[in-house]
Amino acid sequence: MSEGTCSRRCAGLRPLSLAINGPQEAHWRAAILERLGALRPGTTICPGELAVDLLPEIDKPLTVLRPLLYQLAEEGRVVLSQQKRTIPWWKIRGPFRIRRK
């Protein structure tokens, strides 16, 4: 285990996380928006379900995609909600839903 990682699992996810939130970010942003665009207008999806759809081979893929989802929310490209109320990404605590704006 290298310095700066909390576990072997974390160390294993780091390269993928860096790729998704780095050089391949445009690809993943487009994939997320395409998947959300396929939903009926106003329909939400569980971000965990979205992450599994995009990264089926990864255990707990939302951990990897969450920063990108928050970035898209900050830019106003997607809407995050809890209990059917829109909520800023920094106030998310617990389960939430996502839809394309």
N, CA, C and O atoms as a DFTB+ gen file, in Angstrom:
404 C
 N C O
     1  1       0.855      -1.173       0.000
     2  2       0.000       0.000       0.000
     3  2       0.901       1.236       0.000
     4  3       1.847       1.325       0.782
     5  1       0.602       2.165      -0.866
     6  2       1.427       3.361      -0.964
     7  2       0.954       4.421       0.021
     8  3      -0.168       4.376       0.525
     9  1       1.819       5.352       0.274
    10  2       1.472       6.440       1.177
    11  2       0.355       7.277       0.556
    12  3       0.373       7.538      -0.647
    13  1      -0.594       7.690       1.350
    14  2      -1.674       8.522       0.860
    15  2      -2.937       7.762       0.489
    16  3      -3.939       8.372       0.115
    17  1      -2.902       6.429       0.589
    18  2      -4.122       5.666       0.341
    19  2      -4.528       4.975       1.627
    20  3      -3.678       4.603       2.436
    21  1      -5.821       4.806       1.813
    22  2      -6.319       4.280       3.076
    23  2      -6.403       2.755       3.095
    24  3      -6.448       2.159       4.172
    25  1      -6.426       2.112       1.924
    26  2      -6.556       0.665       1.894
    27  2      -6.111       0.141       0.534
    28  3      -5.863       0.916      -0.390
    29  1      -6.013      -1.167       0.422
    30  2      -5.680      -1.762      -0.882
    31  2      -6.772      -1.464      -1.897
    32  3      -6.493      -1.181      -3.061
    33  1      -8.019      -1.532      -1.443
    34  2      -9.128      -1.232      -2.342
    35  2      -9.011       0.193      -2.865
    36  3      -9.178       0.441      -4.059
    37  1      -8.728       1.111      -1.975
    38  2      -8.570       2.514      -2.354
    39  2      -7.414       2.659      -3.348
    40  3      -7.533       3.366      -4.348
    41  1      -6.322       2.000      -3.073
    42  2      -5.164       2.046      -3.961
    43  2      -5.513       1.490      -5.334
    44  3      -5.019       1.990      -6.345
    45  1      -6.362       0.459      -5.384
    46  2      -6.775      -0.121      -6.653
    47  2      -7.707       0.784      -7.438
    48  3      -7.678       0.770      -8.668
    49  1      -8.526       1.565      -6.766
    50  2      -9.456       2.463      -7.441
    51  2      -8.799       3.766      -7.878
    52  3      -9.309       4.444      -8.769
    53  1      -7.693       4.119      -7.273
    54  2      -7.054       5.400      -7.560
    55  2      -6.744       5.607      -9.040
    56  3      -7.081       6.666      -9.570
    57  1      -6.113       4.645      -9.745
    58  2      -5.831       4.873     -11.166
    59  2      -7.106       5.101     -11.990
    60  3      -7.125       5.962     -12.869
    61  1      -8.159       4.341     -11.713
    62  2      -9.419       4.517     -12.432
    63  2     -10.020       5.877     -12.117
    64  3     -10.494       6.574     -13.014
    65  1     -10.002       6.255     -10.853
    66  2     -10.536       7.543     -10.442
    67  2      -9.781       8.683     -11.125
    68  3     -10.393       9.651     -11.577
    69  1      -8.461       8.571     -11.200
    70  2      -7.659       9.607     -11.859
    71  2      -7.971       9.683     -13.345
    72  3      -7.991      10.774     -13.916
    73  1      -8.217       8.531     -13.985
    74  2      -8.547       8.514     -15.410
    75  2      -9.918       9.144     -15.649
    76  3     -10.085       9.946     -16.569
    77  1     -10.895       8.783     -14.823
    78  2     -12.257       9.297     -15.007
    79  2     -12.324      10.786     -14.706
    80  3     -13.011      11.531     -15.403
    81  1     -11.629      11.213     -13.694
    82  2     -11.663      12.618     -13.296
    83  2     -10.429      13.365     -13.793
    84  3     -10.041      14.383     -13.219
    85  1      -9.819      12.862     -14.853
    86  2      -8.629      13.476     -15.423
    87  2      -8.664      13.424     -16.935
    88  3      -9.520      14.049     -17.560
    89  1      -7.722      12.670     -17.540
    90  2      -7.593      12.656     -18.995
    91  2      -8.836      12.188     -19.755
    92  3      -9.094      12.665     -20.860
    93  1      -9.602      11.272     -19.186
    94  2     -10.780      10.748     -19.877
    95  2     -12.078      11.397     -19.387
    96  3     -13.170      10.890     -19.643
    97  1     -11.947      12.500     -18.696
    98  2     -13.114      13.138     -18.089
    99  2     -14.191      13.487     -19.109
   100  3     -15.373      13.273     -18.840
   101  1     -13.819      14.017     -20.265
   102  2     -14.799      14.397     -21.284
   103  2     -15.616      13.188     -21.735
   104  3     -16.825      13.294     -21.940
   105  1     -14.961      12.050     -21.887
   106  2     -15.654      10.820     -22.277
   107  2     -16.695      10.434     -21.230
   108  3     -17.833      10.116     -21.574
   109  1     -16.314      10.460     -19.965
   110  2     -17.219      10.049     -18.891
   111  2     -18.346      11.047     -18.692
   112  3     -19.476      10.658     -18.395
   113  1     -18.050      12.334     -18.852
   114  2     -19.103      13.356     -18.756
   115  2     -20.153      13.105     -19.836
   116  3     -21.353      13.146     -19.563
   117  1     -19.698      12.846     -21.065
   118  2     -20.615      12.584     -22.172
   119  2     -21.428      11.313     -21.910
   120  3     -22.624      11.275     -22.196
   121  1     -20.787      10.278     -21.370
   122  2     -21.479       9.019     -21.079
   123  2     -22.568       9.225     -20.028
   124  3     -23.666       8.683     -20.157
   125  1     -22.272      10.000     -18.997
   126  2     -23.252      10.284     -17.944
   127  2     -24.428      11.060     -18.523
   128  3     -25.584      10.703     -18.297
   129  1     -24.131      12.125     -19.271
   130  2     -25.194      12.960     -19.828
   131  2     -26.023      12.200     -20.865
   132  3     -27.232      12.409     -20.966
   133  1     -25.381      11.323     -21.632
   134  2     -26.103      10.501     -22.609
   135  2     -27.073       9.553     -21.896
   136  3     -28.228       9.408     -22.295
   137  1     -26.582       8.919     -20.846
   138  2     -27.431       7.983     -20.082
   139  2     -28.613       8.715     -19.449
   140  3     -29.738       8.216     -19.472
   141  1     -28.358       9.896     -18.885
   142  2     -29.435      10.679     -18.283
   143  2     -30.384      11.220     -19.351
   144  3     -31.585      11.344     -19.111
   145  1     -29.851      11.540     -20.517
   146  2     -30.671      12.043     -21.614
   147  2     -31.629      11.001     -22.164
   148  3     -32.638      11.347     -22.778
   149  1     -31.323       9.727     -21.949
   150  2     -32.188       8.649     -22.422
   151  2     -33.427       8.473     -21.544
   152  3     -34.371       7.781     -21.924
   153  1     -33.417       9.099     -20.374
   154  2     -34.567       9.020     -19.474
   155  2     -35.672       9.966     -19.944
   156  3     -35.398      10.963     -20.613
   157  1     -36.903       9.656     -19.598
   158  2     -38.006      10.575     -19.881
   159  2     -37.755      11.884     -19.137
   160  3     -37.161      11.873     -18.059
   161  1     -38.196      13.011     -19.695
   162  2     -37.998      14.306     -19.017
   163  2     -38.551      14.279     -17.590
   164  3     -39.663      13.809     -17.348
   165  1     -37.755      14.790     -16.661
   166  2     -38.157      14.854     -15.261
   167  2     -37.904      13.586     -14.468
   168  3     -38.047      13.583     -13.245
   169  1     -37.529      12.505     -15.148
   170  2     -37.274      11.239     -14.467
   171  2     -35.902      11.267     -13.808
   172  3     -34.937      11.772     -14.382
   173  1     -35.824      10.724     -12.605
   174  2     -34.546      10.661     -11.894
   175  2     -34.034       9.220     -11.896
   176  3     -34.769       8.272     -12.171
   177  1     -32.756       9.098     -11.580
   178  2     -32.123       7.789     -11.477
   179  2     -31.246       7.787     -10.229
   180  3     -30.697       8.816      -9.835
   181  1     -31.131       6.643      -9.634
   182  2     -30.219       6.482      -8.506
   183  2     -28.796       6.604      -9.045
   184  3     -28.463       5.924     -10.016
   185  1     -27.949       7.440      -8.456
   186  2     -26.590       7.584      -8.968
   187  2     -25.791       6.279      -8.876
   188  3     -24.886       6.047      -9.678
   189  1     -26.124       5.436      -7.908
   190  2     -25.462       4.137      -7.811
   191  2     -25.798       3.261      -9.001
   192  3     -24.934       2.554      -9.519
   193  1     -27.052       3.303      -9.441
   194  2     -27.480       2.550     -10.621
   195  2     -26.761       3.076     -11.864
   196  3     -26.305       2.294     -12.698
   197  1     -26.664       4.389     -11.982
   198  2     -25.942       5.004     -13.092
   199  2     -24.485       4.561     -13.090
   200  3     -23.937       4.205     -14.134
   201  1     -23.862       4.583     -11.924
   202  2     -22.461       4.187     -11.813
   203  2     -22.259       2.723     -12.187
   204  3     -21.286       2.388     -12.861
   205  1     -23.161       1.853     -11.759
   206  2     -23.071       0.434     -12.102
   207  2     -23.231       0.236     -13.608
   208  3     -22.541      -0.592     -14.204
   209  1     -24.145       0.997     -14.225
   210  2     -24.327       0.916     -15.673
   211  2     -23.045       1.289     -16.420
   212  3     -22.691       0.659     -17.416
   213  1     -22.357       2.319     -15.927
   214  2     -21.162       2.802     -16.614
   215  2     -19.900       2.030     -16.246
   216  3     -18.988       1.911     -17.064
   217  1     -19.838       1.509     -15.028
   218  2     -18.648       0.800     -14.540
   219  2     -19.033      -0.531     -13.908
   220  3     -18.829      -0.720     -12.709
   221  1     -19.584      -1.454     -14.683
   222  2     -20.107      -2.695     -14.102
   223  2     -19.054      -3.584     -13.442
   224  3     -19.388      -4.401     -12.584
   225  1     -17.804      -3.435     -13.828
   226  2     -16.761      -4.309     -13.294
   227  2     -16.145      -3.808     -11.989
   228  3     -15.284      -4.476     -11.417
   229  1     -16.571      -2.659     -11.521
   230  2     -15.985      -2.033     -10.338
   231  2     -16.891      -2.236      -9.127
   232  3     -18.105      -2.056      -9.210
   233  1     -16.282      -2.615      -7.996
   234  2     -17.010      -2.702      -6.738
   235  2     -17.186      -1.283      -6.205
   236  3     -16.208      -0.550      -6.065
   237  1     -18.407      -0.896      -5.911
   238  2     -18.748       0.446      -5.426
   239  2     -18.312       1.544      -6.412
   240  3     -17.519       2.418      -6.062
   241  1     -18.836       1.490      -7.647
   242  2     -18.413       2.452      -8.664
   243  2     -18.826       3.896      -8.383
   244  3     -18.234       4.823      -8.935
   245  1     -19.828       4.097      -7.537
   246  2     -20.234       5.469      -7.222
   247  2     -19.104       6.231      -6.542
   248  3     -19.001       7.449      -6.687
   249  1     -18.268       5.531      -5.809
   250  2     -17.120       6.162      -5.166
   251  2     -16.235       6.848      -6.202
   252  3     -15.668       7.910      -5.945
   253  1     -16.125       6.231      -7.368
   254  2     -15.277       6.762      -8.431
   255  2     -15.983       7.894      -9.189
   256  3     -15.353       8.895      -9.527
   257  1     -17.275       7.743      -9.455
   258  2     -18.002       8.731     -10.256
   259  2     -18.528       9.920      -9.466
   260  3     -18.818      10.966     -10.046
   261  1     -18.655       9.777      -8.163
   262  2     -19.263      10.840      -7.351
   263  2     -18.640      12.223      -7.591
   264  3     -19.391      13.183      -7.760
   265  1     -17.311      12.376      -7.615
   266  2     -16.759      13.721      -7.847
   267  2     -17.187      14.315      -9.189
   268  3     -17.415      15.521      -9.287
   269  1     -17.295      13.485     -10.213
   270  2     -17.721      13.973     -11.521
   271  2     -19.205      14.361     -11.510
   272  3     -19.592      15.352     -12.129
   273  1     -20.024      13.587     -10.814
   274  2     -21.441      13.937     -10.686
   275  2     -21.604      15.268      -9.961
   276  3     -22.420      16.100     -10.356
   277  1     -20.834      15.464      -8.910
   278  2     -20.904      16.726      -8.164
   279  2     -20.450      17.894      -9.035
   280  3     -21.017      18.984      -8.961
   281  1     -19.429      17.668      -9.856
   282  2     -18.947      18.712     -10.752
   283  2     -20.027      19.081     -11.779
   284  3     -20.244      20.260     -12.057
   285  1     -20.696      18.075     -12.337
   286  2     -21.781      18.336     -13.286
   287  2     -22.928      19.089     -12.616
   288  3     -23.555      19.944     -13.242
   289  1     -23.202      18.786     -11.369
   290  2     -24.239      19.507     -10.621
   291  2     -23.818      20.952     -10.396
   292  3     -24.633      21.865     -10.533
   293  1     -22.573      21.162     -10.056
   294  2     -22.053      22.517      -9.825
   295  2     -22.177      23.362     -11.099
   296  3     -22.457      24.559     -11.034
   297  1     -21.966      22.731     -12.246
   298  2     -22.059      23.425     -13.538
   299  2     -23.506      23.615     -13.998
   300  3     -23.755      24.306     -14.986
   301  1     -24.450      23.013     -13.292
   302  2     -25.848      23.129     -13.668
   303  2     -26.271      22.191     -14.789
   304  3     -27.325      22.393     -15.390
   305  1     -25.476      21.173     -15.081
   306  2     -25.803      20.213     -16.150
   307  2     -26.741      19.115     -15.658
   308  3     -27.502      18.544     -16.439
   309  1     -26.681      18.822     -14.349
   310  2     -27.555      17.816     -13.750
   311  2     -28.156      18.397     -12.474
   312  3     -27.661      19.382     -11.926
   313  1     -29.221      17.769     -12.020
   314  2     -29.892      18.199     -10.791
   315  2     -29.853      17.035      -9.803
   316  3     -30.190      15.903     -10.152
   317  1     -29.444      17.317      -8.588
   318  2     -29.425      16.318      -7.523
   319  2     -30.601      16.589      -6.595
   320  3     -30.935      17.740      -6.317
   321  1     -31.219      15.525      -6.125
   322  2     -32.361      15.722      -5.231
   323  2     -32.372      14.667      -4.127
   324  3     -31.853      13.561      -4.276
   325  1     -32.983      15.057      -3.025
   326  2     -33.240      14.167      -1.901
   327  2     -34.680      14.407      -1.474
   328  3     -35.113      15.549      -1.314
   329  1     -35.406      13.330      -1.295
   330  2     -36.808      13.416      -0.902
   331  2     -37.591      14.378      -1.812
   332  3     -38.408      15.177      -1.354
   333  1     -37.306      14.267      -3.114
   334  2     -37.983      15.040      -4.168
   335  2     -37.724      16.543      -4.110
   336  3     -38.448      17.320      -4.734
   337  1     -36.708      16.955      -3.373
   338  2     -36.327      18.374      -3.315
   339  2     -34.931      18.529      -3.891
   340  3     -34.028      17.757      -3.568
   341  1     -34.755      19.538      -4.754
   342  2     -33.438      19.838      -5.301
   343  2     -32.537      20.288      -4.159
   344  3     -32.939      21.060      -3.288
   345  1     -31.314      19.786      -4.190
   346  2     -30.381      20.088      -3.111
   347  2     -28.990      20.300      -3.701
   348  3     -28.599      19.574      -4.615
   349  1     -28.227      21.284      -3.198
   350  2     -26.860      21.474      -3.686
   351  2     -25.992      20.257      -3.345
   352  3     -26.209      19.600      -2.327
   353  1     -25.026      19.967      -4.190
   354  2     -24.205      18.765      -3.988
   355  2     -23.513      18.763      -2.641
   356  3     -23.340      17.696      -2.051
   357  1     -23.113      19.909      -2.135
   358  2     -22.367      19.944      -0.878
   359  2     -23.245      19.671       0.342
   360  3     -22.732      19.485       1.446
   361  1     -24.566      19.645       0.152
   362  2     -25.465      19.335       1.269
   363  2     -25.978      17.900       1.225
   364  3     -26.780      17.500       2.069
   365  1     -25.521      17.131       0.250
   366  2     -25.964      15.743       0.113
   367  2     -25.467      14.941       1.316
   368  3     -24.275      14.929       1.624
   369  1     -26.390      14.286       1.975
   370  2     -26.094      13.359       3.076
   371  2     -27.013      12.165       2.876
   372  3     -28.229      12.292       3.015
   373  1     -26.466      11.044       2.561
   374  2     -27.277       9.852       2.351
   375  2     -27.724       9.702       0.908
   376  3     -27.147      10.306       0.003
   377  1     -28.763       8.888       0.696
   378  2     -29.235       8.586      -0.657
   379  2     -29.723       9.838      -1.388
   380  3     -30.328      10.726      -0.787
   381  1     -29.454       9.891      -2.672
   382  2     -29.936      10.989      -3.497
   383  2     -30.250      10.485      -4.889
   384  3     -29.908       9.355      -5.238
   385  1     -30.899      11.316      -5.684
   386  2     -31.270      10.990      -7.050
   387  2     -30.651      12.025      -7.977
   388  3     -30.255      13.106      -7.543
   389  1     -30.574      11.684      -9.252
   390  2     -29.973      12.580     -10.228
   391  2     -30.816      12.593     -11.499
   392  3     -31.386      11.574     -11.889
   393  1     -30.887      13.754     -12.137
   394  2     -31.549      13.872     -13.441
   395  2     -30.827      14.942     -14.254
   396  3     -30.133      15.806     -13.717
   397  1     -31.016      14.854     -15.560
   398  2     -30.420      15.850     -16.435
   399  2     -31.259      17.120     -16.377
   400  3     -32.486      17.055     -16.318
   401  1     -30.611      18.251     -16.392
   402  2     -31.318      19.526     -16.319
   403  2     -31.889      19.884     -17.671
   404  3     -32.523      20.929     -17.817
